[in-house]
Amino acid sequence: MFTLPKLPYAYDALEPVISERTMKFHHDKHHATYVRTTNELLEKAGTTAKSLEAVIRSAPEGGDKKLFNNAAQAWNHAFFWAAMTAEPEKPDGGLAKTIDKAFGGLEALKAAFVKAGAEHFGSGWVWLAADRSGALHVRATHDADDTVVHPELTPLLVCDLWEHAYYLDHQNDRKGFLEDWFGRLPHWEFAGYQLAAARGEGQPWLHPAPEAEQTHARAR
């Protein structure tokens, strides 16, 4: 069974962009429901999962949209928490140079990221991702769609565009939320690790394995 990953910071650590109230609803209710439903669907199907990534990739092949939606949303949320930091950072080194090359600077990247997220119709996610050459791209995906089913892309950052991510704090001002988010919360050090992985230097972020796999790994 998959477990709900703990937050890497306190519930109130991302204020004022994301309030403690929002974090508790978002993590403890929304994210937890996706994890629980994924486990229930796998148990009902009699399926043993080695990784959440494998579940997400195989669900569309079997035509199981409900499993895909819940597993992908569980993955997206876990990556979302990992891609944020309580201490504001700035990109540096190779990441900063790559941003300059792709967008002409951090402010231009921010404008592209905010625009893609603000203009996205309906629920979804806005990503900063790298392709296999290490080139950067901003793209928005609908609903549960993520980069796991797009193997040509490695995610660096993501922001949640579902209303439950921002409505309690920003009401219907999605653009304002994205501007505040981009200026304060991206974990640029994490994004740098992901960029290196996209270029074949290390392993990209993976969702924690299910409990049975973790126990087996410890026993070896």
Buried (B, 14 or more C-beta within 10 A) or exposed (E): EBEBBEBEBEBBBBBEBBBEEBBEBBBEEBBBBBBBBBBEBBEEEEBEBEBBBEBBBBBEEEEBEEBBBBBBBBBBBBBBBBBBBBEEBEBEEBBBEBBBEBBEEBEEBBBBBBBBBBEBEEBBBBBBBBBEEBEBBBBBBEBBBBBBBBEEBBBBBBBBBBBBBBBBBBEEBBBBBBBBBBEBBBBBBBBBBBBBBBBEEEEBBEBBBBEEBEEEEEEE
